[in-house]
Amino acid sequence: MTTKRRGAALFAVLTAGALALTACGSDDGGTEEEPGANRTEEPADDEGTQPGTITVAVDSEYTAYNDLTAAGNGTWNEYVHNGTKGSFWSYGEDGSVVRNEEFGTYEKTSDDPLTVEYTYADDAVWSDGEPIDCDDFLLEWAAMSGKMVDGEGANIFDPSSTNGYALVEKPECAHGDKTITVVYTEPYIDWELIFEGGEVPAHIVAQENGLTSEELVTAIAEDDIATLQPAAEFWNTFWQFNPGELPPPEMIPSSGPYIHDSWVAGQSLTVKANPEWWGTPPKTETIVLRLLDSDQQVAALQNGEVDLINPSNPTPDVAAQLNQLAEGGPYTVESGGNLTWSHIDLQQGEGRVFEPLEVRQAFAKCVPRQLIVDNLVKPANPDAVVQDLREFFPVDEDYEDARAQAFPEDMYGELDIEGAQQLLQQAGVETPVKVTLMHADDPVRNELAALVKSECDKAGFEVTDFTPPDWGERLTGQPGSYDATMFGWAGSGNIASGQSLYVSTGDQNPYGYANEEVDKLWDEVVTSADREAARVKLAEIEALLWEDVFNIPLYTNANIYAYSSEIEGVVVNAAQTGATFNMDEWSRTSG
């Protein structure tokens, strides 16, 4: 699976172990242009919505309508919300920012202080007919800013991250306003990647807690924590789902071109065209997201069960099957760049196995990174390389320069069992050092874990595979249940979102990692007004992360699409939003 990193800075995407991040991002080459500036989404030809169904395979079950929470922040939810939630901006196919001016507009009106004015479209409404306005915007800020705290100083909301939002003063608007002014206390490099605007309906939060929308807005404006506390608890928990258990439609209104329709646990989730959508109509009436493991998807495409597949982290067998599809038949097979990457993270707090630096160094030396790439990634992507950095991707123009500055190749450039043994001896720890390696029960992750065990056991470790079905929840909720964990982070074109993964108080750092210099440099990156200068500091951070062995980067995941030649509008997408990022543009030419 993968965790996603959404605009501001949400936790990583779980792809057969990936989380959606708020962190790792790639830049588009370090230009001076503001992210997304002068770019607008090109509207599709307005031919109306055509009847019919297109089915796309996904490898993870839907879990939450509110994907701004720590628990709900994952690409598996984004696959659905690409259609059911509108926003001021979205990620384009290359991770760049695309403005959605049918939803609303925004403009930076001042650099000192940084000030941004947002304006919702006059006809922007939730699918239940309620206006999308200041109420929803203000609730997003309250939930994500970290500034709504109780008498003990604890945040009453449970956001995936407060990155960016924490620098925003309380937005200036009144109940029902369509225009909102946002003022930052400091510059913020990814200011454009903060407010989405159509995530959670304030009127539902209000009514379910005995409030009017105006009363909810007043409570936020007046920091009325007593009134907000039950509303925050509802925001935190109500929209987290068991498989197949959708609440009534009125509880999950849409702000995008599609609405939730039905959900069969373990099988599929269906969305249909939103009759209240005010923008360009989606091209196809019904989209079905069919739940299938990556190794089942090729057969499902050939059998006509699905129209489109994008198997995450494909096994060598799946890659071979896709290569056969590409040789002929009624299918289109395409590949492209990817901003999702796999890694191993280490618990290093007091008393943990990886607390001693030498033990972390030894593990980094014995993980067979090149063997992993050769065996598991190159069959699907012959150009695959070992990824040596975390905030820079091999596709980035500045990757090699940053790598030369930050990566200690003489230390970790090659598998070194003898060196690992010597480091464990220096650490004075009893061997074998027992390591519980947690990951999703997925063919690629299982084989990857076997390769790690094979080599690291030779070095003096004893690696135990741990694949609990709730591994994603354990990641931050039960960090004591594992010593190392392996998954993927889905990146995007942002810079600041990585902060919460690495800083000592980061919402997405459950590993006990702390380095004051890293914290300081991240603060400088986040408040920089110069993207090129910020990436220079990122390289300094990378060097420190390797010095400390924060984690072990492995590789960029392969990114292959295969779909029926009857389907038009499919675009290979490198960003965390996945294949469905433009589902409203898919159409069928026949059948």
C-alpha positions in Angstrom: 0.0 0.0 0.0 0.9 3.6 -0.1 0.1 6.6 1.9 -0.5 9.9 0.3 1.0 13.2 0.9 -1.7 15.7 0.1 -1.1 19.3 -0.7 -0.4 20.5 2.7 1.4 17.7 4.2 -0.5 14.6 4.9 0.9 11.2 5.8 2.2 8.9 3.2 0.0 6.3 0.7 -0.2 2.7 1.6 0.6 0.8 -2.0 0.9 -2.8 -1.1 2.3 -0.7 1.4 2.2 3.0 0.6 0.8 6.0 2.3 -0.3 9.4 0.9 2.1 11.9 2.0 2.3 15.3 2.9 6.0 15.0 2.5 8.3 13.8 -0.1 7.9 15.9 -3.1 9.6 16.5 -6.4 10.1 19.9 -7.9 9.5 20.5 -11.6 13.1 21.6 -12.2 13.5 24.5 -9.8 11.9 27.2 -11.9 11.0 30.6 -10.4 7.3 30.1 -11.4 4.9 29.8 -8.5 3.5 26.2 -8.3 0.4 26.2 -10.5 0.8 29.8 -11.5 -0.8 30.6 -14.9 -2.0 27.0 -15.2 -5.7 26.2 -15.3 -7.5 23.0 -15.9 -8.5 22.6 -19.5 -12.2 21.8 -19.5 -13.3 18.7 -21.5 -15.6 19.1 -24.4 -19.1 19.8 -23.0 -21.0 16.9 -24.6 -22.9 16.0 -21.5 -22.6 12.8 -19.5 -23.0 9.6 -21.6 -24.7 6.5 -20.1 -22.5 3.5 -19.4 -19.9 2.2 -17.0 -16.1 2.1 -16.9 -14.5 -0.2 -14.3 -11.0 0.5 -12.9 -9.0 -1.9 -10.7 -7.8 -0.7 -7.3 -5.7 -2.7 -4.8 -6.9 -1.2 -1.5 -10.3 -1.0 0.1 -11.9 2.4 0.7 -11.8 3.4 4.4 -12.8 7.0 5.0 -14.8 9.9 3.6 -12.8 12.3 5.7 -9.3 11.8 4.4 -7.9 14.8 6.2 -7.6 12.8 9.4 -4.5 10.8 10.3 -6.4 7.5 9.9 -8.1 8.5 6.6 -5.1 10.0 4.8 -4.3 7.4 2.1 -4.3 7.1 -1.6 -6.9 4.3 -1.4 -9.4 7.0 -0.4 -8.1 9.5 -3.0 -8.9 7.1 -5.7 -12.6 7.6 -4.9 -12.4 11.3 -3.9 -10.8 12.2 -7.2 -14.3 12.0 -8.5 -16.5 12.9 -5.5 -14.6 15.9 -4.1 -13.9 19.2 -5.8 -11.1 21.6 -4.8 -9.4 24.8 -5.8 -6.5 22.9 -7.2 -5.3 19.3 -7.9 -2.2 17.5 -9.0 -1.6 17.2 -12.8 -0.2 14.0 -14.3 3.4 15.1 -13.6 2.8 16.3 -10.0 2.4 19.9 -11.0 -0.4 22.0 -9.7 -3.5 22.5 -11.8 -6.0 25.2 -10.8 -9.7 24.2 -11.0 -11.4 27.5 -11.8 -14.8 25.8 -12.2 -14.6 25.2 -8.5 -13.2 28.5 -7.5 -10.2 30.8 -7.8 -7.4 32.0 -5.6 -4.8 34.8 -5.9 -1.8 35.8 -3.9 -2.5 39.5 -3.0 0.6 40.2 -0.9 4.0 38.8 -0.2 4.5 40.7 3.1 2.6 39.3 4.9 1.8 36.4 2.6 -1.9 36.9 1.8 -4.1 34.8 -0.4 -7.7 35.5 -1.4 -9.9 32.5 -2.3 -13.3 32.8 -4.0 -15.7 29.9 -4.5 -17.7 29.7 -7.7 -21.1 31.3 -7.1 -22.9 28.1 -8.0 -20.6 25.8 -6.0 -22.9 23.5 -3.9 -22.7 20.2 -2.1 -24.7 17.5 -3.8 -27.5 18.1 -1.2 -27.8 21.6 -2.5 -26.1 23.4 0.4 -23.6 26.1 -0.7 -19.9 25.5 -0.4 -18.5 28.6 1.3 -16.7 30.1 4.2 -18.2 27.6 6.6 -16.4 24.7 5.0 -13.2 26.6 4.5 -13.1 27.8 8.1 -13.7 24.2 9.4 -10.8 22.9 7.2 -8.6 25.5 8.8 -9.8 24.7 12.4 -9.3 21.0 11.9 -5.9 21.2 10.2 -4.2 24.2 11.9 -3.5 22.6 15.3 -4.8 25.7 17.0 -8.0 24.3 18.5 -6.6 23.0 21.8 -8.2 22.0 25.0 -7.3 23.1 28.6 -4.4 20.7 28.6 -3.0 22.0 25.3 -4.1 19.0 23.3 -5.5 19.5 19.7 -9.1 18.5 19.8 -8.9 17.5 16.1 -6.9 14.7 14.7 -5.4 15.9 11.4 -3.0 14.0 9.3 -0.7 17.0 9.5 -0.7 20.6 10.3 2.0 21.6 7.8 1.3 25.0 6.3 -2.1 25.4 8.1 -0.2 26.1 11.3 1.2 29.2 9.8 -2.2 30.6 8.8 -4.0 33.1 11.0 -7.7 32.5 11.4 -9.2 33.0 7.9 -11.2 36.2 7.4 -14.8 35.5 6.4 -18.3 35.4 7.7 -20.9 32.6 7.6 -22.0 32.1 4.0 -19.3 34.2 2.4 -17.9 33.0 -0.9 -14.7 35.0 -0.6 -12.1 34.2 2.1 -8.8 36.0 2.9 -5.9 34.0 4.3 -2.9 35.7 6.0 0.2 33.8 6.9 2.4 34.6 10.0 5.5 33.6 7.9 6.2 32.9 4.3 5.3 29.4 3.3 6.9 27.8 0.2 4.0 25.6 -0.7 1.2 28.1 0.0 -0.7 27.0 -3.0 -0.9 23.4 -1.8 -2.9 24.1 1.4 -6.6 24.8 1.2 -8.6 22.4 -1.0 -12.0 23.8 0.0 -14.3 21.0 -0.7 -13.2 18.3 1.7 -15.7 18.1 4.6 -19.2 19.7 4.8 -19.5 22.0 7.7 -23.3 21.9 7.7 -23.2 18.2 8.4 -20.7 18.6 11.2 -22.9 21.3 12.6 -26.3 19.6 12.4 -25.1 16.3 13.8 -23.9 18.2 16.9 -27.1 20.3 17.4 -25.7 23.4 15.9 -26.5 25.6 13.0 -23.7 26.3 10.5 -23.6 29.9 11.7 -23.2 28.7 15.3 -20.3 26.4 14.2 -18.6 29.3 12.5 -19.1 31.5 15.5 -17.6 28.8 17.8 -14.5 28.7 15.5 -14.2 32.5 15.4 -14.4 32.7 19.2 -12.2 29.7 20.0 -15.2 28.2 21.8 -13.6 24.8 22.6 -16.4 23.5 24.7 -18.8 23.9 21.8 -16.3 22.6 19.2 -15.2 19.5 21.2 -18.1 17.2 20.2 -17.9 18.6 16.7 -14.2 17.7 16.5 -14.9 14.2 17.8 -17.5 13.8 15.0 -15.0 15.1 12.5 -12.3 12.7 13.8 -14.3 9.5 13.8 -17.7 9.5 12.1 -16.4 9.2 8.5 -14.1 6.3 9.1 -15.8 3.2 7.6 -15.8 -0.5 7.9 -15.8 -2.2 4.5 -19.1 -1.9 2.7 -20.7 0.3 5.3 -21.6 3.6 3.6 -23.7 5.9 5.6 -26.9 7.4 4.1 -26.2 9.6 1.0 -27.2 12.8 2.9 -24.3 12.2 5.3 -21.6 12.1 2.6 -22.5 14.8 0.1 -20.2 15.4 -2.9 -18.4 18.5 -3.9 -17.2 17.0 -7.2 -18.6 15.6 -10.5 -19.5 12.2 -9.0 -21.4 11.0 -5.9 -21.0 7.8 -3.8 -23.5 5.3 -5.0 -22.9 1.8 -3.6 -20.2 -0.3 -1.9 -19.8 -4.0 -1.6 -17.1 -5.0 0.9 -14.2 -6.7 -0.7 -15.5 -6.3 -4.2 -16.2 -2.8 -5.5 -17.3 0.8 -4.8 -19.4 2.6 -7.4 -19.7 6.4 -8.0 -22.3 8.0 -10.3 -22.6 11.4 -12.0 -23.5 14.1 -9.5 -26.7 15.8 -10.7 -25.9 19.0 -8.7 -22.4 19.3 -10.2 -22.1 22.8 -11.7 -18.9 22.3 -13.8 -18.1 20.4 -17.0 -20.2 17.2 -16.9 -18.2 14.0 -16.4 -18.1 12.0 -19.7 -19.3 8.7 -18.3 -22.2 8.3 -15.9 -20.8 5.4 -13.8 -17.3 4.6 -12.6 -16.8 1.3 -10.7 -13.6 0.9 -8.6 -13.1 -2.9 -8.4 -10.9 -4.2 -5.6 -8.3 -6.7 -6.9 -4.8 -7.6 -5.9 -2.2 -6.6 -8.4 -1.5 -10.2 -9.4 -5.2 -10.6 -10.3 -5.6 -7.5 -12.4 -4.2 -8.6 -15.8 -6.5 -11.6 -15.9 -9.5 -9.4 -14.9 -8.6 -7.0 -17.8 -8.4 -9.9 -20.3 -11.7 -11.3 -19.0 -13.5 -8.0 -19.4 -14.1 -7.6 -15.7 -12.3 -4.3 -15.6 -11.4 -1.8 -18.3 -8.3 -0.2 -16.7 -5.5 -1.5 -14.5 -2.5 0.3 -12.9 -1.0 -2.4 -10.6 1.0 -0.9 -7.8 4.4 -2.3 -7.3 3.9 -5.0 -9.9 5.5 -8.4 -9.4 7.9 -9.8 -12.1 5.1 -12.1 -13.1 2.6 -9.3 -13.5 5.2 -7.3 -15.5 5.7 -10.3 -17.9 1.9 -10.5 -18.4 1.7 -6.8 -19.1 4.5 -7.1 -21.7 2.6 -9.9 -23.4 -0.5 -7.6 -23.5 1.5 -4.9 -25.1 2.4 -7.2 -28.0 -1.0 -7.2 -29.5 -4.7 -7.4 -28.8 -7.4 -4.8 -27.9 -5.3 -3.2 -25.2 -3.2 -0.2 -24.7 -0.2 -0.6 -22.4 1.7 2.6 -21.3 4.3 3.4 -18.6 5.6 6.6 -17.2 7.4 8.3 -14.3 6.3 7.8 -10.7 6.6 9.8 -7.5 5.7 6.8 -5.3 8.7 5.2 -3.7 9.4 2.3 -1.3 11.5 2.4 1.9 12.2 0.8 5.2 11.7 2.9 8.4 13.3 2.1 11.7 12.0 2.5 15.3 14.9 4.2 17.1 13.5 5.5 20.3 14.9 4.8 23.8 15.2 1.1 24.4 14.4 0.1 20.9 16.4 -2.3 18.8 17.5 0.5 16.4 18.3 3.0 19.1 22.1 2.6 18.7 23.3 4.3 15.5 25.7 1.4 14.7 22.8 -1.0 14.6 20.9 1.3 12.1 24.1 1.6 10.1 24.6 -2.2 10.1 21.0 -2.7 8.9 21.4 -0.2 6.1 24.6 -2.0 5.0 22.9 -5.5 4.8 19.6 -4.5 3.1 20.3 -5.7 -0.5 19.0 -2.6 -2.3 20.5 -3.4 -5.7 19.4 -7.0 -5.6 15.9 -5.8 -4.7 15.8 -3.5 -7.7 17.2 -6.1 -10.0 14.8 -8.8 -8.9 11.6 -7.0 -8.2 11.6 -3.7 -10.1 13.5 -4.0 -13.3 11.2 -6.7 -14.8 8.5 -3.9 -14.8 10.9 -1.0 -15.4 14.2 -1.9 -17.1 15.5 1.6 -16.3 14.9 1.3 -12.5 17.7 2.3 -10.2 18.3 2.2 -6.5 16.9 5.4 -5.0 19.4 7.0 -2.6 17.4 10.1 -1.4 14.0 10.8 0.1 13.0 14.3 -1.0 14.6 14.0 -4.5 13.5 11.6 -7.2 15.7 10.1 -10.0 13.5 11.9 -12.5 14.4 15.3 -10.9 16.9 17.4 -12.8 18.7 18.1 -9.5 18.7 14.5 -8.2 22.3 13.7 -9.2 23.7 16.9 -7.7 21.8 16.4 -4.5 22.9 12.7 -4.4 26.6 13.7 -4.8 26.2 16.1 -1.9 24.2 13.9 0.5 24.6 10.2 -0.2 27.6 8.5 1.6 28.2 6.1 -1.3 31.4 4.6 0.3 29.3 3.6 3.3 26.0 2.4 1.7 26.7 2.2 -2.0 27.0 -1.6 -2.0 25.9 -4.6 0.1 28.4 -5.0 2.9 27.8 -8.0 5.2 31.2 -7.9 6.8 30.9 -4.2 7.5 27.5 -4.8 9.1 28.9 -7.5 11.3 31.7 -5.2 12.4 29.2 -2.4 13.3 27.1 -4.7 15.4 30.3 -5.8 17.2 31.1 -2.1 17.8 27.6 -1.5 19.1 28.2 -4.2 21.8 24.7 -5.7 21.3 23.9 -9.3 21.7 23.5 -11.1 18.4 21.4 -12.1 16.7 19.6 -8.8 16.9 15.9 -9.6 16.6 14.0 -7.4 14.2 10.2 -7.5 13.6 9.7 -6.2 10.0 6.1 -5.1 9.5 4.6 -4.7 6.0 1.5 -5.4 4.0 0.8 -9.0 3.0 1.6 -8.4 -0.7 3.6 -10.5 -3.1 6.3 -7.8 -3.8 6.6 -6.9 -0.1 6.7 -10.5 0.9 9.5 -11.3 -1.5 11.3 -8.1 -0.6 11.2 -9.0 3.1 12.6 -12.5 2.2 15.6 -10.8 0.5 16.2 -8.6 3.5 16.0 -11.5 5.9 18.3 -13.6 3.7 21.1 -11.1 3.7 20.7 -9.4 7.1 20.5 -12.7 9.0 24.0 -13.3 7.7 25.1 -10.1 9.2 23.9 -10.9 12.7 20.2 -9.9 12.6 17.2 -12.3 13.0 14.5 -10.8 10.9 10.9 -11.9 11.5 8.2 -11.2 8.9 5.1 -9.5 10.4 2.1 -8.9 8.1 -0.9 -8.0 10.3 -4.1 -7.0 8.4 -4.2 -3.7 10.4 -0.5 -2.8 9.7 -1.6 0.6 8.4 -3.3 1.5 11.7 -0.3 0.0 13.7 2.1 2.3 11.8 1.3 5.3 14.0 -1.2 3.8 16.4 0.9 0.9 17.7 4.5 1.8 17.0 5.7 -0.5 19.7 4.4 -3.6 17.8 7.2 -3.5 15.2 10.9 -2.6 14.9 11.0 -1.8 11.2 8.3 -1.2 8.6 8.3 -1.3 4.9 5.8 0.6 2.7 5.7 3.4 0.1 5.2 7.1 0.2 3.3 8.8 -2.7 4.9 12.1 -3.5 3.9 15.1 -5.5 5.2 18.4 -6.6 5.3 20.0 -3.1 8.4 20.7 -1.0 7.2 21.5 2.5 5.0 18.4 3.1 8.0 16.2 4.1 8.5 18.2 7.2 6.1 16.2 9.4 7.9 13.0 8.5 11.3 13.9 9.8 11.1 16.6 12.5 11.1 15.5 16.1 7.5 16.6 16.8 6.2 15.6 13.3 2.7 14.1 13.1 4.0 11.5 10.7 7.1 10.6 12.7 6.2 7.7 15.1 9.8 6.4 15.1 11.4 8.4 17.9 13.7 10.2 15.5 15.0 13.6 16.6 17.7 15.9 15.2 17.7 19.6 16.2 19.6 20.6 13.0 17.1 18.7 10.8 14.2 20.5 12.7 15.9 23.9 12.1 16.6 23.3 8.4 13.0 22.2 7.8 11.8 25.4 9.4 14.0 27.3 7.0 12.7 25.3 4.0 9.1 25.7 4.8 9.3 29.5 5.3 11.5 30.1 2.3 10.2 32.2 -0.6 12.8 30.7 -3.0 12.1 27.2 -4.2 15.6 26.7 -5.6 17.2 27.8 -2.4 14.9 25.5 -0.5 16.0 22.5 -2.4 19.6 23.3 -1.6 18.6 23.1 2.1 16.8 19.9 1.4 20.0 18.4 0.2 21.6 19.4 3.5 18.7 17.6 5.3 19.3 14.5 3.2 22.9 14.4 4.3 21.8 14.5 7.9 19.2 11.9 7.4 21.8 9.5 6.0 24.2 10.5 8.8 21.5 9.4 11.3 20.2 6.6 9.1 16.6 7.9 9.6 15.4 5.2 7.1 16.5 3.2 4.1 15.3 4.4 0.7 14.8 1.5 -1.8 13.4 2.4 -5.2 10.8 4.3 -7.2 7.8 2.0 -7.9 7.1 1.0 -11.5 4.1 2.8 -13.0 2.3 0.8 -15.8 -1.2 1.3 -17.1 -3.1 -1.2 -19.3 -6.6 -0.6 -20.5 -9.1 -1.6 -23.1 -8.6 0.2 -26.4 -12.2 1.1 -26.3 -11.5 3.6 -23.4 -10.4 7.1 -24.2 -9.1 9.8 -21.8 -6.8 7.7 -19.7 -3.5 9.5 -18.9 -0.5 8.0 -17.1 -0.2 9.8 -13.8 3.1 10.1 -11.8 1.5 11.8 -8.8 -0.1 10.4 -5.7 -3.6 10.7 -7.0 -3.4 7.6 -9.1 -5.1 6.5 -12.3 -8.5 8.0 -11.3 -7.2 11.5 -11.1 -9.1 12.4 -14.3 -11.9 9.8 -14.1 -14.4 12.5 -15.2 -12.7 12.5 -18.6 -12.9 8.8 -19.3 -15.2 7.7 -22.1 -16.0 4.5 -24.1 -15.8 4.6 -27.9 -18.0 1.5 -28.3 -19.9 -1.1 -26.4 
